[in-house]
Amino acid sequence: MKKFCALLLIACAAVSGASAQTRAPAPPSAAPLGATPTPAPASPLDGTWRGTSDGGSCNAPLDYVLTIESGFVDGSAYDTTARGPVPNPNKSAPPPPGPGLWQIHGVAKVGAPFNLLSLASVKGPDHRRVQLTARGDGQSLVVSETSGCRRTARLTRS
């Protein structure tokens, strides 16, 4: 017990000594403390976009919710037909679960199609990723899968 207390005391002293060290001065180009950082420029595509895709070749539509902020895209798509585990009276191997939730990320471009990366949230070694292409179309955003089920969604700003 005495050794543990001594080690704990030494660790606390080391941590407090490390936090008391002075920092090197900031380079002259850095903003002074308290200054407001310059926000990233806004994009005409900024906002929250929602919509549902067609079923594509998989007959499984996705509900999309994308948020674009300063051109950065973050969102998800949910498969409304995905089901959880079901009873297996045959004692055979159950079918692998399909992806129900997709995470979507990318950088929006104004006036040109842009790519988005979609990653499936699935358990186990079944790692799925799908490339999406999005483009602004008047007051909507059209998102299309370039592989897989080849679904297309027309999203509106909400």
N, C-alpha and C positions, 0 to 999 in steps of 0.2 A: 504494500500500500504506500509505503514511504517513497519507493522508486517511482510509482505512478504519479504521486503528487509532485515529486521533483521534476519529472518529465513534463507534466502539465504546466508547472511554473516556468520552465525553460521555454516551452512553446509559446506561452502567453507573452513572455518578454520579447521573443523573436518577432512575434506579430506586431506588438506595439512599437518596437524599434523600426520595423519596416514601414509602418504607416507614418512614422514621424520624419522620415527622410524627405528632403526637399526635392521638388520636381525641377527639371530643366526648364528654362524659360521658353515660352512658345515662340515659334518663328514669327518674324514681323508680318507675314502675310495672314496669320490667323486672326480671326475676329476677337476683340477684347471680351472679357467676361461680361455677361449681362447684355451683350449685343444680340439683337434679333437675327436669327439665321435667315438667309434669303430663301424663300420657298421655291420649289421646283415650278417651272412654268406649267400653267394649266393646259389641258388638252381639250379640244372640242368634243372628244369622246368620253370625257370624265363623267362619272355618274354610276348608278346601279342599273344593270341591265338584266331583264328577266324574260324567260320564254321557255317553250317546250319544243323539242325536236320531233321530227317524224321518226318512225321506228327503224328506218333503214332496212338493211338485209336481215337484221337480228329481230325485227319486230319488237324492239324494246326502246320506247321513247325516253329521252332524258329531260328532266326539269333543270334548266340552267339558272344560276344566279351569279353574275359577274360584276365586280366592282373595278372601275378604272379610275385611278387617281394619279394625276400628273403623268398620264401615259402608261403607268404600271398596272397590269391586269392581274387580278387575284380573284378566285372564285371556285365554284364547285358545280357539279352536275350530279343529279340523283336519278337512278334508274327506278322508275315507279313500279316496274314489274319484278324487281328483285325480291326474293323471299328468303327467309331464314331457314334454319334446319327443320326438317320434317321427320316424323316417325319413320323408322325403317324396319318394317316387320319381316322382311326377307333376310335380314342379317347379311346382305351383300354390301359391297363398298358403296357408300353414298356418292352421288355425283358431286364434283367439285363446285363450290359456290361461285356464282358469277359476281363480277364487280357491281356493287350497288352504289358506291360513292366515288366520284372522280374529282381530284384536285386539279385546278387549272391555273397556270401561271404564264406570263409573257409580257411583252412590251408592245403597246398599241402604236400604230402608225396612221397618221391622218392622210387620206387620199390614196392609200395603197393597201393591198391585202397584207396581213401580218400573221405570223405563225404563233401558235400557242401550244404549250406542252400540257398534256393531260395524263395524270398518273392515277391508276386505280388503287383504291384502298381495299386490298384483299389480304387474307391471312395466308401465311405459309410462303413457299418459294415461288408461287405463281405471281410474278411481277409483271404488270401490264402497263404499257405506256402507248399513247396514241397521239399523233400529230394532228392538230387542228389548224384550220385556216379561217381567219375572220376578216371581214371587210365591212366598212360603213356603207349603208345603202339608204340614203335619205335620212329618215328618222328612225331607222332600225339598224341593227348589227346582225349580219348573217355569219353564223359559225357552221363550218362543215368539217366532217372527219375526212382525212385524206386516205385512211385505211380502215380496217376493221369493218364495222357495220355501215360505214358511209352515211351516217345520219346528217341531216341539215336542220338547223334551228334558226328562226328569225326572232331576235330578241328586241324588246322595246325598253326604253328608258323609263324607270319608275321613280 
